[in-house]
Amino acid sequence: MSPVSPAPFPAARMRRLRRTRALREMVQEQGLRPADLIWPLFIREGTGIEEPIPSLPGVNRLSLDRLEGAAEQALALGIPAICLFPYTDPALRTEGCEEAWNPENLTNRAIRALKARFPELMIMTDIALDPYNANGHDGLVVDGTILNDETVEALVKMGLAQAEAGADILGPSDMMDGRIGALRMSLESAGHPDVAILSYAAKFASAFYGPFRDAVGAAGRLVGDKATYQINPANAQEALACVARDLAEGADMVMVKPGMPYLDICRAAKARFNRPTFAYQVSGEYAMLMAAAQNGWLDGEKVMMESLLAFKRAGCDGVLSYFAPRVAAALNA
């Protein structure tokens, strides 16, 4: 059904419903709730550590004892899920990435500790090899080539170890072909049918990831770029084909990454597939807004909220954002 055209002026005055705050709120089309947020958190070894990340103002690497405080804060704010990203000891970063599926690695210990204390908090994990890779890539590298099938085997082992530790949601962010189907079948066979997969289905080869690579310690290790496995920023139809593939292979939810520069992909994915769709407001987006706010060029609180509403308007069911605790606190005020 075609939309009805408004009556001609002056019968239709669009400003009538903007006259007061109460009217504006009554006809507001989109809303934002703390339940729409996933809070990405960086973790590291040690005790009593809150280590600032210079390229991500206000974001810290947390030791596990401080991570528990952040988890408690998330629950108090109504944020339903956190996503863990490890800063791995450089001595444990190898070309074989064996630490990725070590049951006692930092991420898996964090999952067990959090689920024991906060069983109601959903724990999401990242599945990619870059935090463990001596080469800084999301996949295994041989003679400068990122291997697809061998990487998928490694990612499955990584995902199964996280599921065994108690993760609620696995987030494959590697962009290898076939990894969702392999992971889903392995989870079923291993007795983890209820573990959800939030696939980074449309992850672009973006320049907005720089501060994240600083945070996990991969920036100085990356040799070359990730263009052979992440999507060309010019390609919308390819991105939607990747979303379709991952859903067909068993993804429960899909992610678009980055977020703000790719709102068209968010809208198209939601409209075409009508499945739970998320976006990642990535480190570069956050750092850009924070830098402008800190310099007084933008109103930080307003652009923070406006940016999150943009994701909802584009059709997203939720957003991973470093702003999550600030946004939730503002919404609860």
N, C-alpha and C positions, 0 to 999 in steps of 0.2 A: 504494500500500500504506500502510495506516494505521500510525503508529508504535506500537511495543509499549509498553504501560504497564509501569512498574516494579513489581516484586513489592512486597507490603505490608511495612511495617516489622514486625519487624527484619530480615527476609530482605534487604531493600534498605536499606542505609544509604548515602546519597549521599556522606557525608563520608569513606567508606573511601578513595576515590580522590583525596581532597584532603589525606591525612595527611602526605605528604612532598613535597618539591619534585620529586623524581624521578617520583613517581606523577602529580603535577599536570602535569608537562611531557609525560609519556608519553601522556596522554589529551587534551592540548590540541587543540581543534578548529581553531583558526585560528593562522596564523603571519604574521610580518612579516619581509620581507627588504629589503636595500638595493635590489634589483632592482625592488621595487614602487614606487619613488619617482621623481618628477620634481621637479627643483629649479628654482623660478622665480627668475630673476635680473634685476635692474634695471640698465640700462646708460645711460651718458651720455658726451658728448664730453669730451675732455681727456686728460691723462696723469697717472699716479700718483695717481688719485682713488679714495678709498673714502669716500663721503659718507653719513653716517648719516641715516636717515629717522626722525624723532622718533616718529612714530606706529607705527613697526614696529621696536621695540627689537631690536638685533642684526642688522638688515638694512641694507645699504648700496647706494647707487648706485655702480656700478663703471665706471671708464674701461676702454677695450678692453684695455690692457696688464694691468690687474688682473683683468679677466674671464678671461684666459687662465689665471691662477693658480687661479681658482675652478673652471674646467673641469678642470684637472689634479687638483684636490682631489676633484672628483666621480668621476673615473675611479679614483683611489686608494681611494675609499670604496666602490666598486661601484655607484654611482648611474649608471644607463644613459643618462639624458637630462636636459638642462637646457632651460628655456623662457625666451626672451628677451623683455623688456619695455622699450621705450626711453623715456627722458626726453628729449623733443624740444625743441630750442631754440625759445623762444617766437616768435622771428622767422620760423620756418618753419611755424607753425601758421596755416592759412588756412581759409577757408570751403570752398574746393575740395579741400583735403586732398592736394594734388599730391605732397607729400613722401612720402606713404605708399607710392607705387610707384616712387620714385626709386631706380634701381639702386645709387646711391652713398649712400643714406641710412644712418643709424647701424646699424640692424638688419642690413641686407644686407652692410655691411662687416664686421660682427661675425661673421656666418655664414661668410663666406669665410675670415676669419682663423682661426676655430676649426676649420673642416673641413680647412684646410691643415695645421694642427698636430696636431689630434686627430681623425683621420678615423673612428675607432671610436666616438666619442661622438655620440649622437643629439642633433640640434638641433631643438627645437620652437620655433615662432614663434606670435605672436598676430596674428590677422587681425581688426581692428576699426579704425575711424578716429579713436577718441578721443585717441590721443597726438598726432595731427596736425591736429585739428579746432579751429578758433578758437572753436567753440561747445561743445566738450567732449563732444559726443555721438559714439556709435559709427557714426552714419550722416550723410549729407549733409542739411543743414537749409535749407529755403526757407520763409520767412514762418512760422517756428515749427513747421513740419511736417517730420518725419524721412522722407525719401523712400526708398522701398524699392527699386524697380527700378534707379534711378540709383546707389544705394549698392552694390547687387550688382555692377554693372559696375565700380565703383571697387575693390571688394574682390577681384574676379577679377584685376585688374591688379596689386594688391598681392600676392596669393598667387603669381602667376606670377613676379613679381620675386624673391620669397623662394625659390621653387623653383629659379630660375636661379642664385641665389647658393649653393645647395647644401643648403637646409633638408631635413630628413628627414621632419618631421611638421608639418603646418599646422594651426593651432588657430583656426578661425573662432569668434569669441566675440561676434559682433555681434547675432545673433538676427533678422536680416532673413529674410523668406520667400524660399525658392528659391535661397539662396546656395550650398548644398552641391552641388546638381545643376549649377549654372553653373560652379562651381569645378572639380568633377570632370571635366566634359566639356572644359573649357579645358586642364586639366593633360594629359589624354589627347591632345588635338590638338597641344599644344605639345611633345610628346615627354617628358613627365614622368609616365609611368604608374605608377611605383613610389613616388611621393611619397604618404605616408599622410595621411589627414584624421582628426584627433581633434576631432570637432565638439562645441562647447559646446551640446549639443542641448537641455538643460533648464537654462537660465540664468534665474534668478528676479530680479525687481525688488526686490533686497534692500537692507537698511540696513547690511549687513556689509562693504560695499566701500569705506568711507571711507578707510582708510589707503592702499589701493592707488591711489586717485585722487590722494592726496597724492604718492605715489611717482612717478607718471608725469606729474604736473603738470597734471592735468585738473580738480582739485577746484574751483578758483576760477573756472573757465571755464564750467562746466556751467550752462546756462540751462534751468530746468524740471527734469523728471526723465526717467527712461527707461521709464516704465510703458507707453508705447505700443508698445514692442517687446520688453521683457523680460516674463517670465511672472509673473502674479499669484501671490504666495506661497500663496494659498489653493487653487490649482488643481493637483491631482495628475494628473487625467485629461488635462488639456491638456498637461502636461509630458510624459506618456507618448506622446501623439499627436505631439509635436514630435520625440521620440526616434525613433518609427516613421518619420516623414517623412524625417529626416536619413539614417537607415539605407537607406531605399528610394532616396534620391538619390545614394548612393555613399559615405557616411561609413564609414570602417573601424572607428572606435572612437567612443564617445560619452562626454560629460562631464556630470556634475551639478554645479551651482554655485549657491550655496555648498554646503558639505559637511555639517558636523555637524547643522545644523537640518533637513537634507533627507535623512537616512539612509533614510527610508521610500521616497523616490523612487529612491535607489540600489538598494534591495532590489527594488522593483517593476520597475525597468528591467532588471536582471539576470535576474530570474525570467521576465519576459515575453519578452525578446528573446535572451537568452543570447549576447550579443555582448560584446566587450571593453568594460568599463565603468569609468570613472574618476570621481573626485570632486576638486574643488579645495577644499582647506582654506584658505579665503580670508583676506585680510589682517585682517578684523575678528575672525575666529576666533582667528588667531594672536595678535593684539594683546591680545585678552581674556585668553587663557591666560597670556601673558607678564606682563601687568599684575598678575594675581592672584599669580603666582609671585614677582614682584619685591617684592610687598607682604607675602610670607610667608603668604598665605592658602591657597595650594595648593602641593603638592610639584611643582615644575615638571617634573622629569624623569619622574615617574610619570604626570602627566596628559598629557604629550606622547606617551608611548608608548601610553597607554590610548586617547587620541583617534585615533591612527593604526590601532590594532587594531579600533576600532569600524567604520572604513571597510571593512576586510577582512571583518569579521563580517557586514556588510550586503551583501556580495557584490561589492565593488569589486575589480578586478584591480590597480589602482594608484591613487596619490594624488599630486597636486601639493601640495607643502607647503613653507613656509618653514623648517620644522623639518628638512628632508631631511638636511642634513649632520650635524646633531646626532643624529638618529635613526640614521643609517647608522653613525656612529662608535660609538654605544652598542651597536648590533647586532654590530659587528665586534670589540668589546672582549672 
